[in-house]
Amino acid sequence: MRKILVLEDEESIRSFVVINLKRAGYDVVEAGTGEQAIERLVENPDVSVALLDIMLPDIDGFEVCRRIRAMNLSVGIIMLTARTQEIDKVTGLMTGADDYVTKPFSPTELIARIDAVCRRVRGEEPQPKRNELRSGPFILNMENRTLDRGDRHIKLTQVEYTIVKLFMENPGKALSREEILNAVWGKDYFGDLKIVDVNVRRLRMKIEQDPQNPEFLTTVWGYGYQWGK
């Protein structure tokens, strides 16, 4: 059974989320504070996805996200927030979150988002028969889901891995933001295109020598991005 960590300090909201997740077939681990969430994650290393509220009584959800990423890159992370400002969405994604859901939300939307992240974490996307993709100095190992640049190992989240894989499978092809969104987050994704731009920015910081002047993951102005030329 797939296991989800739910971090939400408001008990009524947490109960609502937990009930719907259990109905959808998930095993749920609950936490009411950031520190408690970290403890629950250590106690439950088989957690697939962490659903994190931002406003908490101790440390905020952004800090919890940073700590989880430092502990285990394979955990999918979705930020759950009542904030609607663009900067909060960007901050969550830049700290390592895979997605965000803004309150109020419908159970259908939440489950769809969690299902999509869980599939990526569990490696359920169809894989090519080859075990490696090579491009320039990069080697993407699709069995271990890892990326190397020369002798440097680059740590990727599951979303970042999926984005790199998409681009390396389509070298020199301009991919629109809509194509990237559909391929990585799914055609039923409820969010907006901004999530593509933020993840590309985060990915460039990891793979490019100069993220401000990218050599490999370049912008096609007014359209999207492409890998190589």
Steps between C-alpha positions, in 0.01 A plus 500: 500500500623851417585706808447875532623741767245775571635805684218737596461677835126564463339178617175548306686543170737213578209268581327595174817428300571174684146367448514563126849351466395183681194472278736522201702207636792681662663417832528830689752625756392819679696791648393831653837677517808521284724325751243224542489454123877446485472243781217318320703489180798346681265243655337427162770485231250347256301825470451577130360852517500773765213751499628808685306798630703823494363684804599296808540574873874425507707492179328581171430258219783638288754402766340155534531461122870593513566249778315221320695564183823482702389166645340321206475628144264221395206632706246693296399832658181701453457834676153564643434868560233764539736757352438605141798729443723396212813528715378230739446256215841575356666472843346158558616369164849646536544335841434162341123448484355313205163674498269725702128503578326820610220497757210464456536189284279214395578142609505399132767756418712409803486125430586558132805706597616242755442211256717672238788568741475150645528343153820693431650410838420131449648509150180395330552706186565284192875453458692447174683171462837674517641561846689818417462823311815695408529859387822701505654458846178361649404138567146429620466155655134401466533193718638690799334829396826692543685766300877545468696778338852367447612383842243714682182338627198733482224441753155526343149496638257269319348794310844621394591150387185479288569840342861411415388168355240674282757743361775241446253283309426800276840664434484817293119504501321807632242386755218735590412565862171319441681192366732495800211548743301214345799265482625558854192588704235331288221625274260520794726734699301785655785753541647764271804521274706687760598169657690412181705821505590469868611138466710581194663783696572264790636235265733747327652586837603136530618411150630820341841658563334842468123474564449858376649405162398135454689288252284188498148584623423809296193723468294522183353844559122517500472123463691278740839331534734266319795275579806579291486666162 
